[in-house]
Amino acid sequence: MSGRGKVKRKSKTRSSRAGLQFPVGGIHRLLRKGNYAERVGAGAPVYLAAVLEHLAAEVLELAGNAARDNKKTRIIPRHLQLAIRNDEELNKPFPE
């Protein structure tokens, strides 16, 4: 026995474990600090990060289409607004 101990593995983020781009750890911290509940389960921030990532991807895809329709290569706030207003499901939370 040489007594070197265990080999330390490179840490893996919870976002990478879940295959997400959004920060699971940061969302977990915000859920804990936000006084939403006394305790926050381990799966809650993963699920919330996945939902937020899906919504962001959906809006950005529609905004990119709106930018392309206007012959622009950069998404501006107007493109985001057009994307949300023209989509029935995304427009539901924002009544006129």
TORKOL-595372 format. One record per residue: residue number from 0; x, y, z of N, C-alpha, C in turn. Coordinates in pm, 1 decimal, padded with zeros to 6 digits. Layout:
<r resi="NUM" n_c1="X" n_c2="Y" n_c3="Z" ca_c1="X" ca_c2="Y" ca_c3="Z" c_c1="X" c_c2="Y" c_c3="Z"/>
...
This chain:
<r resi="0" n_c1="00084.0" n_c2="-00119.3" n_c3="00000.0" ca_c1="00000.0" ca_c2="00000.0" ca_c3="00000.0" c_c1="00087.9" c_c2="00124.8" c_c3="00000.0"/>
<r resi="1" n_c1="00065.2" n_c2="00209.1" n_c3="-00095.9" ca_c1="00144.3" ca_c2="00330.8" ca_c3="-00105.3" c_c1="00082.5" c_c2="00444.8" c_c3="-00026.0"/>
<r resi="2" n_c1="-00045.5" n_c2="00432.3" n_c3="00010.6" ca_c1="-00108.4" ca_c2="00533.7" ca_c3="00095.1" c_c1="-00142.1" c_c2="00662.6" c_c3="00023.7"/>
<r resi="3" n_c1="-00166.5" n_c2="00655.9" n_c3="-00104.8" ca_c1="-00198.1" ca_c2="00779.2" ca_c3="-00178.6" c_c1="-00344.2" c_c2="00821.1" c_c3="-00166.1"/>
<r resi="4" n_c1="-00428.5" n_c2="00730.6" n_c3="-00125.3" ca_c1="-00569.9" ca_c2="00765.5" ca_c3="-00111.4" c_c1="-00645.6" c_c2="00747.3" c_c3="-00241.3"/>
<r resi="5" n_c1="-00768.2" n_c2="00795.6" n_c3="-00240.5" ca_c1="-00854.9" ca_c2="00778.7" ca_c3="-00357.0" c_c1="-00824.6" c_c2="00884.3" c_c3="-00462.2"/>
<r resi="6" n_c1="-00851.1" n_c2="00847.3" n_c3="-00586.3" ca_c1="-00835.7" ca_c2="00942.3" ca_c3="-00696.4" c_c1="-00960.2" c_c2="01029.2" c_c3="-00700.4"/>
<r resi="7" n_c1="-00939.6" n_c2="01160.5" n_c3="-00699.7" ca_c1="-01053.0" ca_c2="01252.8" ca_c3="-00701.9" c_c1="-01105.4" c_c2="01266.5" c_c3="-00844.1"/>
<r resi="8" n_c1="-01234.5" n_c2="01239.7" n_c3="-00861.1" ca_c1="-01296.7" ca_c2="01252.1" ca_c3="-00992.7" c_c1="-01332.2" c_c2="01397.0" c_c3="-01020.9"/>
<r resi="9" n_c1="-01337.2" n_c2="01428.6" n_c3="-01149.1" ca_c1="-01379.7" ca_c2="01562.8" ca_c3="-01189.8" c_c1="-01528.9" c_c2="01575.0" c_c3="-01161.5"/>
<r resi="10" n_c1="-01568.4" n_c2="01683.5" n_c3="-01093.9" ca_c1="-01709.0" ca_c2="01700.2" ca_c3="-01058.4" c_c1="-01793.5" c_c2="01726.9" c_c3="-01182.7"/>
<r resi="11" n_c1="-01915.4" n_c2="01674.1" n_c3="-01179.5" ca_c1="-02008.4" ca_c2="01689.7" ca_c3="-01290.6" c_c1="-02125.1" c_c2="01774.6" c_c3="-01243.3"/>
<r resi="12" n_c1="-02159.5" n_c2="01876.7" n_c3="-01318.0" ca_c1="-02270.5" ca_c2="01962.0" ca_c3="-01277.1" c_c1="-02402.6" c_c2="01888.5" c_c3="-01294.4"/>
<r resi="13" n_c1="-02500.8" n_c2="01931.0" n_c3="-01215.9" ca_c1="-02633.3" ca_c2="01869.6" ca_c3="-01227.5" c_c1="-02695.7" c_c2="01903.3" c_c3="-01362.2"/>
<r resi="14" n_c1="-02658.9" n_c2="02017.4" n_c3="-01418.0" ca_c1="-02709.5" ca_c2="02053.9" ca_c3="-01550.6" c_c1="-02659.6" c_c2="01955.5" c_c3="-01655.8"/>
<r resi="15" n_c1="-02530.5" n_c2="01921.6" n_c3="-01649.2" ca_c1="-02475.3" ca_c2="01828.5" ca_c3="-01747.7" c_c1="-02530.5" c_c2="01687.6" c_c3="-01727.1"/>
<r resi="16" n_c1="-02555.1" n_c2="01649.1" n_c3="-01601.8" ca_c1="-02615.4" ca_c2="01518.1" ca_c3="-01575.0" c_c1="-02754.4" c_c2="01508.4" c_c3="-01637.5"/>
<r resi="17" n_c1="-02828.8" n_c2="01620.8" n_c3="-01631.1" ca_c1="-02965.0" ca_c2="01622.1" ca_c3="-01684.9" c_c1="-02966.7" c_c2="01654.9" c_c3="-01833.7"/>
<r resi="18" n_c1="-02851.2" n_c2="01689.6" n_c3="-01890.1" ca_c1="-02844.5" ca_c2="01724.3" ca_c3="-02031.4" c_c1="-02906.0" c_c2="01859.2" c_c3="-02061.1"/>
<r resi="19" n_c1="-02888.9" n_c2="01954.5" n_c3="-01968.6" ca_c1="-02949.0" ca_c2="02087.3" ca_c3="-01982.9" c_c1="-02842.2" c_c2="02194.6" c_c3="-01996.9"/>
<r resi="20" n_c1="-02882.6" n_c2="02308.0" n_c3="-02052.2" ca_c1="-02794.4" ca_c2="02424.1" ca_c3="-02060.3" c_c1="-02820.4" c_c2="02519.8" c_c3="-01944.0"/>
<r resi="21" n_c1="-02942.8" n_c2="02524.4" n_c3="-01895.7" ca_c1="-02978.0" ca_c2="02614.3" ca_c3="-01786.5" c_c1="-02917.1" c_c2="02562.8" c_c3="-01655.8"/>
<r resi="22" n_c1="-02876.4" n_c2="02654.0" n_c3="-01565.3" ca_c1="-02806.2" ca_c2="02613.8" ca_c3="-01442.5" c_c1="-02899.5" c_c2="02558.6" c_c3="-01334.9"/>
<r resi="23" n_c1="-02891.3" n_c2="02428.0" n_c3="-01311.7" ca_c1="-02975.0" ca_c2="02363.3" ca_c3="-01210.5" c_c1="-02936.6" c_c2="02411.9" c_c3="-01071.0"/>
<r resi="24" n_c1="-02806.9" n_c2="02423.8" n_c3="-01044.2" ca_c1="-02761.3" ca_c2="02468.5" ca_c3="-00912.3" c_c1="-02807.7" c_c2="02609.4" c_c3="-00879.8"/>
<r resi="25" n_c1="-02800.5" n_c2="02697.1" n_c3="-00977.6" ca_c1="-02844.5" ca_c2="02835.6" ca_c3="-00956.9" c_c1="-02993.8" c_c2="02844.1" c_c3="-00932.2"/>
<r resi="26" n_c1="-03070.0" n_c2="02765.8" n_c3="-01004.9" ca_c1="-03215.2" ca_c2="02764.6" ca_c3="-00985.8" c_c1="-03249.6" c_c2="02707.9" c_c3="-00848.6"/>
<r resi="27" n_c1="-03174.9" n_c2="02605.0" n_c3="-00805.6" ca_c1="-03196.9" ca_c2="02548.2" ca_c3="-00671.9" c_c1="-03170.5" c_c2="02654.1" c_c3="-00564.6"/>
<r resi="28" n_c1="-03062.3" n_c2="02728.2" n_c3="-00581.2" ca_c1="-03029.9" ca_c2="02834.6" ca_c3="-00485.2" c_c1="-03140.9" c_c2="02939.6" c_c3="-00480.3"/>
<r resi="29" n_c1="-03191.0" n_c2="02980.6" n_c3="-00597.6" ca_c1="-03297.5" ca_c2="03080.9" ca_c3="-00602.3" c_c1="-03426.8" c_c2="03029.2" c_c3="-00539.4"/>
<r resi="30" n_c1="-03456.5" n_c2="02901.1" n_c3="-00558.2" ca_c1="-03576.0" ca_c2="02842.8" ca_c3="-00496.3" c_c1="-03563.3" c_c2="02841.6" c_c3="-00344.0"/>
<r resi="31" n_c1="-03442.9" n_c2="02812.8" n_c3="-00294.4" ca_c1="-03422.3" ca_c2="02810.4" ca_c3="-00149.1" c_c1="-03427.9" c_c2="02950.7" c_c3="-00090.1"/>
<r resi="32" n_c1="-03365.7" n_c2="03046.9" n_c3="-00158.0" ca_c1="-03358.9" ca_c2="03183.5" ca_c3="-00105.2" c_c1="-03491.1" c_c2="03258.7" c_c3="-00120.7"/>
<r resi="33" n_c1="-03577.2" n_c2="03213.4" n_c3="-00211.9" ca_c1="-03698.2" ca_c2="03287.8" ca_c3="-00244.6" c_c1="-03814.3" c_c2="03271.7" c_c3="-00149.0"/>
<r resi="34" n_c1="-03798.6" n_c2="03194.2" n_c3="-00042.2" ca_c1="-03905.6" ca_c2="03171.0" ca_c3="00055.1" c_c1="-04033.0" c_c2="03117.0" c_c3="-00009.9"/>
<r resi="35" n_c1="-04017.6" n_c2="03027.7" n_c3="-00107.1" ca_c1="-04133.0" ca_c2="02963.6" ca_c3="-00168.5" c_c1="-04177.6" c_c2="02846.2" c_c3="-00082.9"/>
<r resi="36" n_c1="-04081.7" n_c2="02778.7" n_c3="-00022.3" ca_c1="-04112.0" ca_c2="02667.1" ca_c3="00066.8" c_c1="-03994.6" c_c2="02651.1" c_c3="00162.3"/>
<r resi="37" n_c1="-04021.3" n_c2="02582.0" n_c3="00273.9" ca_c1="-03915.2" ca_c2="02562.3" ca_c3="00371.9" c_c1="-03805.9" c_c2="02471.3" c_c3="00317.4"/>
<r resi="38" n_c1="-03848.5" n_c2="02369.3" n_c3="00240.5" ca_c1="-03753.1" ca_c2="02274.5" ca_c3="00183.1" c_c1="-03780.2" c_c2="02260.8" c_c3="00033.7"/>
<r resi="39" n_c1="-03672.5" n_c2="02232.4" n_c3="-00041.3" ca_c1="-03684.1" ca_c2="02215.3" ca_c3="-00186.3" c_c1="-03624.6" c_c2="02079.8" c_c3="-00221.8"/>
<r resi="40" n_c1="-03702.5" n_c2="01996.5" n_c3="-00289.3" ca_c1="-03656.6" ca_c2="01863.6" ca_c3="-00328.2" c_c1="-03548.0" c_c2="01870.3" c_c3="-00433.7"/>
<r resi="41" n_c1="-03476.5" n_c2="01759.6" n_c3="-00450.7" ca_c1="-03364.7" ca_c2="01755.3" ca_c3="-00544.9" c_c1="-03411.2" c_c2="01759.3" c_c3="-00689.9"/>
<r resi="42" n_c1="-03530.7" n_c2="01708.2" n_c3="-00717.3" ca_c1="-03579.2" ca_c2="01703.2" ca_c3="-00854.7" c_c1="-03644.7" c_c2="01831.6" c_c3="-00902.3"/>
<r resi="43" n_c1="-03689.5" n_c2="01914.7" n_c3="-00808.4" ca_c1="-03762.9" ca_c2="02036.5" ca_c3="-00844.2" c_c1="-03680.8" c_c2="02132.7" c_c3="-00930.7"/>
<r resi="44" n_c1="-03556.6" n_c2="02165.2" n_c3="-00893.6" ca_c1="-03481.2" ca_c2="02258.6" ca_c3="-00978.1" c_c1="-03446.1" c_c2="02200.7" c_c3="-01114.7"/>
<r resi="45" n_c1="-03430.2" n_c2="02068.4" n_c3="-01122.6" ca_c1="-03400.4" ca_c2="02004.4" ca_c3="-01251.4" c_c1="-03520.6" c_c2="02018.9" c_c3="-01343.7"/>
<r resi="46" n_c1="-03639.1" n_c2="01991.8" n_c3="-01290.9" ca_c1="-03762.1" ca_c2="02001.1" ca_c3="-01370.1" c_c1="-03786.0" c_c2="02145.5" c_c3="-01413.4"/>
<r resi="47" n_c1="-03770.0" n_c2="02240.0" n_c3="-01319.6" ca_c1="-03792.0" ca_c2="02381.4" ca_c3="-01351.4" c_c1="-03692.5" c_c2="02429.7" c_c3="-01456.0"/>
<r resi="48" n_c1="-03567.0" n_c2="02389.0" n_c3="-01445.0" ca_c1="-03465.7" ca_c2="02427.0" ca_c3="-01543.8" c_c1="-03502.0" c_c2="02372.1" c_c3="-01681.6"/>
<r resi="49" n_c1="-03552.1" n_c2="02249.4" n_c3="-01686.4" ca_c1="-03591.0" ca_c2="02188.9" ca_c3="-01814.1" c_c1="-03708.6" c_c2="02263.2" c_c3="-01876.6"/>
<r resi="50" n_c1="-03805.7" n_c2="02301.7" n_c3="-01794.0" ca_c1="-03922.3" ca_c2="02375.5" ca_c3="-01844.0" c_c1="-03880.1" c_c2="02511.9" c_c3="-01896.4"/>
<r resi="51" n_c1="-03797.3" n_c2="02582.7" n_c3="-01820.6" ca_c1="-03751.0" ca_c2="02715.4" ca_c3="-01862.6" c_c1="-03669.8" c_c2="02707.1" c_c3="-01991.4"/>
<r resi="52" n_c1="-03585.8" n_c2="02605.3" n_c3="-02000.6" ca_c1="-03504.2" ca_c2="02587.9" ca_c3="-02120.9" c_c1="-03592.0" c_c2="02560.1" c_c3="-02242.6"/>
<r resi="53" n_c1="-03694.2" n_c2="02477.6" n_c3="-02223.4" ca_c1="-03785.2" ca_c2="02446.2" ca_c3="-02334.2" c_c1="-03859.6" c_c2="02571.7" c_c3="-02380.6"/>
<r resi="54" n_c1="-03909.0" n_c2="02651.1" n_c3="-02284.9" ca_c1="-03980.1" ca_c2="02774.4" ca_c3="-02319.9" c_c1="-03888.8" c_c2="02872.1" c_c3="-02392.8"/>
<r resi="55" n_c1="-03766.6" n_c2="02887.0" n_c3="-02343.2" ca_c1="-03671.1" ca_c2="02977.9" ca_c3="-02406.9" c_c1="-03640.7" c_c2="02933.3" c_c3="-02549.2"/>
<r resi="56" n_c1="-03621.4" n_c2="02803.3" n_c3="-02568.4" ca_c1="-03592.0" ca_c2="02751.5" ca_c3="-02702.3" c_c1="-03708.6" c_c2="02776.1" c_c3="-02797.0"/>
<r resi="57" n_c1="-03830.0" n_c2="02756.2" n_c3="-02747.0" ca_c1="-03950.1" ca_c2="02777.1" ca_c3="-02829.2" c_c1="-03961.9" c_c2="02923.4" c_c3="-02872.3"/>
<r resi="58" n_c1="-03947.6" n_c2="03014.8" n_c3="-02776.2" ca_c1="-03959.8" ca_c2="03158.0" ca_c3="-02806.3" c_c1="-03848.5" c_c2="03202.3" c_c3="-02900.4"/>
<r resi="59" n_c1="-03726.5" n_c2="03156.0" n_c3="-02875.5" ca_c1="-03614.5" ca_c2="03196.8" ca_c3="-02961.1" c_c1="-03628.8" c_c2="03144.5" c_c3="-03103.3"/>
<r resi="60" n_c1="-03682.8" n_c2="03024.5" n_c3="-03117.9" ca_c1="-03703.4" ca_c2="02971.4" ca_c3="-03253.0" c_c1="-03804.6" c_c2="03056.3" c_c3="-03329.1"/>
<r resi="61" n_c1="-03915.5" n_c2="03090.2" n_c3="-03262.5" ca_c1="-04017.9" ca_c2="03172.5" ca_c3="-03327.2" c_c1="-03967.0" c_c2="03313.4" c_c3="-03354.7"/>
<r resi="62" n_c1="-03887.5" n_c2="03368.0" n_c3="-03262.5" ca_c1="-03831.2" ca_c2="03501.7" ca_c3="-03282.5" c_c1="-03730.6" c_c2="03500.7" c_c3="-03396.8"/>
<r resi="63" n_c1="-03654.1" n_c2="03393.4" n_c3="-03408.8" ca_c1="-03560.5" ca_c2="03380.5" ca_c3="-03520.8" c_c1="-03633.2" c_c2="03375.9" c_c3="-03653.6"/>
<r resi="64" n_c1="-03746.6" n_c2="03305.8" n_c3="-03655.9" ca_c1="-03828.2" ca_c2="03302.6" ca_c3="-03777.5" c_c1="-03881.7" c_c2="03441.3" c_c3="-03810.9"/>
<r resi="65" n_c1="-03925.2" n_c2="03516.0" n_c3="-03707.5" ca_c1="-03976.3" ca_c2="03651.6" ca_c3="-03729.3" c_c1="-03865.7" c_c2="03742.2" c_c3="-03781.5"/>
<r resi="66" n_c1="-03744.1" n_c2="03726.3" n_c3="-03729.2" ca_c1="-03631.0" ca_c2="03807.0" ca_c3="-03776.0" c_c1="-03599.5" c_c2="03773.5" c_c3="-03921.5"/>
<r resi="67" n_c1="-03602.0" n_c2="03645.0" n_c3="-03954.5" ca_c1="-03573.7" ca_c2="03604.1" ca_c3="-04092.1" c_c1="-03681.2" c_c2="03655.7" c_c3="-04188.4"/>
<r resi="68" n_c1="-03807.0" n_c2="03655.5" n_c3="-04143.0" ca_c1="-03916.0" ca_c2="03708.1" ca_c3="-04225.9" c_c1="-03896.7" c_c2="03856.5" c_c3="-04255.5"/>
<r resi="69" n_c1="-03835.5" n_c2="03928.0" n_c3="-04159.7" ca_c1="-03808.6" ca_c2="04071.4" ca_c3="-04177.5" c_c1="-03670.9" c_c2="04096.6" c_c3="-04238.7"/>
<r resi="70" n_c1="-03608.2" n_c2="03990.0" n_c3="-04289.8" ca_c1="-03477.0" ca_c2="03998.0" ca_c3="-04355.0" c_c1="-03369.3" c_c2="04056.7" c_c3="-04263.4"/>
<r resi="71" n_c1="-03373.1" n_c2="04014.8" n_c3="-04137.0" ca_c1="-03273.2" ca_c2="04058.8" ca_c3="-04039.2" c_c1="-03196.8" c_c2="03936.9" c_c3="-03989.3"/>
<r resi="72" n_c1="-03072.3" n_c2="03958.8" n_c3="-03949.0" ca_c1="-02991.3" ca_c2="03848.7" ca_c3="-03896.1" c_c1="-02980.8" c_c2="03853.7" c_c3="-03744.0"/>
<r resi="73" n_c1="-03034.5" n_c2="03957.9" n_c3="-03684.1" ca_c1="-03026.5" ca_c2="03974.3" ca_c3="-03538.6" c_c1="-03167.1" c_c2="03985.6" c_c3="-03480.2"/>
<r resi="74" n_c1="-03190.9" n_c2="03913.3" n_c3="-03371.4" ca_c1="-03321.5" ca_c2="03918.6" ca_c3="-03304.7" c_c1="-03326.6" c_c2="04044.4" c_c3="-03218.7"/>
<r resi="75" n_c1="-03431.1" n_c2="04124.1" n_c3="-03237.5" ca_c1="-03452.9" ca_c2="04244.0" ca_c3="-03156.2" c_c1="-03579.8" c_c2="04222.3" c_c3="-03073.2"/>
<r resi="76" n_c1="-03604.3" n_c2="04306.1" n_c3="-02971.8" ca_c1="-03723.6" ca_c2="04286.6" ca_c3="-02888.1" c_c1="-03854.6" c_c2="04279.1" c_c3="-02967.0"/>
<r resi="77" n_c1="-03863.3" n_c2="04351.6" n_c3="-03076.2" ca_c1="-03984.2" ca_c2="04348.5" ca_c3="-03159.3" c_c1="-04009.5" c_c2="04207.6" c_c3="-03215.3"/>
<r resi="78" n_c1="-03902.9" n_c2="04137.9" n_c3="-03251.1" ca_c1="-03917.8" ca_c2="04001.8" ca_c3="-03302.5" c_c1="-03970.5" c_c2="03908.1" c_c3="-03193.3"/>
<r resi="79" n_c1="-03922.4" n_c2="03928.1" n_c3="-03070.8" ca_c1="-03971.9" ca_c2="03847.9" ca_c3="-02958.5" c_c1="-04120.6" c_c2="03874.0" c_c3="-02936.8"/>
<r resi="80" n_c1="-04158.9" n_c2="04001.1" n_c3="-02942.6" ca_c1="-04299.2" ca_c2="04036.4" ca_c3="-02923.4" c_c1="-04386.6" c_c2="03975.7" c_c3="-03033.0"/>
<r resi="81" n_c1="-04341.9" n_c2="03985.8" n_c3="-03156.5" ca_c1="-04417.2" ca_c2="03927.8" ca_c3="-03267.8" c_c1="-04431.7" c_c2="03776.7" c_c3="-03251.2"/>
<r resi="82" n_c1="-04324.3" n_c2="03712.5" n_c3="-03208.6" ca_c1="-04325.9" ca_c2="03567.5" ca_c3="-03190.8" c_c1="-04428.3" c_c2="03526.4" c_c3="-03085.4"/>
<r resi="83" n_c1="-04429.5" n_c2="03596.6" n_c3="-02972.9" ca_c1="-04520.4" ca_c2="03562.2" ca_c3="-02863.4" c_c1="-04664.7" c_c2="03596.1" c_c3="-02899.9"/>
<r resi="84" n_c1="-04686.4" n_c2="03711.6" n_c3="-02960.4" ca_c1="-04822.5" ca_c2="03754.6" ca_c3="-02995.3" c_c1="-04886.2" c_c2="03665.9" c_c3="-03102.1"/>
<r resi="85" n_c1="-04805.8" n_c2="03613.2" n_c3="-03193.7" ca_c1="-04860.1" ca_c2="03533.0" ca_c3="-03303.2" c_c1="-04876.1" c_c2="03385.2" c_c3="-03268.9"/>
<r resi="86" n_c1="-04827.2" n_c2="03343.8" n_c3="-03151.8" ca_c1="-04842.1" ca_c2="03204.4" ca_c3="-03109.7" c_c1="-04955.6" c_c2="03196.1" c_c3="-03007.6"/>
<r resi="87" n_c1="-05053.1" n_c2="03110.3" n_c3="-03035.9" ca_c1="-05173.1" ca_c2="03103.0" ca_c3="-02951.6" c_c1="-05140.5" c_c2="03064.3" c_c3="-02807.6"/>
<r resi="88" n_c1="-05057.5" n_c2="02961.8" n_c3="-02789.2" ca_c1="-05028.2" ca_c2="02914.2" ca_c3="-02653.6" c_c1="-04938.0" c_c2="03009.7" c_c3="-02576.3"/>
<r resi="89" n_c1="-04839.2" n_c2="03068.6" n_c3="-02644.3" ca_c1="-04749.1" ca_c2="03161.0" ca_c3="-02575.0" c_c1="-04818.8" c_c2="03292.0" c_c3="-02540.1"/>
<r resi="90" n_c1="-04923.1" n_c2="03327.6" n_c3="-02614.5" ca_c1="-04993.3" ca_c2="03453.7" ca_c3="-02591.4" c_c1="-05096.1" c_c2="03443.0" c_c3="-02479.2"/>
<r resi="91" n_c1="-05133.4" n_c2="03321.1" n_c3="-02438.7" ca_c1="-05235.5" ca_c2="03302.7" ca_c3="-02334.7" c_c1="-05203.8" c_c2="03376.1" c_c3="-02204.0"/>
<r resi="92" n_c1="-05080.6" n_c2="03369.6" n_c3="-02152.6" ca_c1="-05052.6" ca_c2="03439.1" ca_c3="-02025.5" c_c1="-05050.5" c_c2="03591.5" c_c3="-02037.8"/>
<r resi="93" n_c1="-05051.0" n_c2="03643.7" n_c3="-02161.2" ca_c1="-05041.9" ca_c2="03788.3" ca_c3="-02181.6" c_c1="-05165.4" c_c2="03841.2" c_c3="-02254.2"/>
<r resi="94" n_c1="-05280.7" n_c2="03848.6" n_c3="-02187.1" ca_c1="-05398.9" ca_c2="03901.4" ca_c3="-02255.4" c_c1="-05381.5" c_c2="04050.6" c_c3="-02284.4"/>
<r resi="95" n_c1="-05449.3" n_c2="04096.2" n_c3="-02386.3" ca_c1="-05437.2" ca_c2="04237.6" ca_c3="-02428.3" c_c1="-05479.7" c_c2="04332.0" c_c3="-02318.4"/>
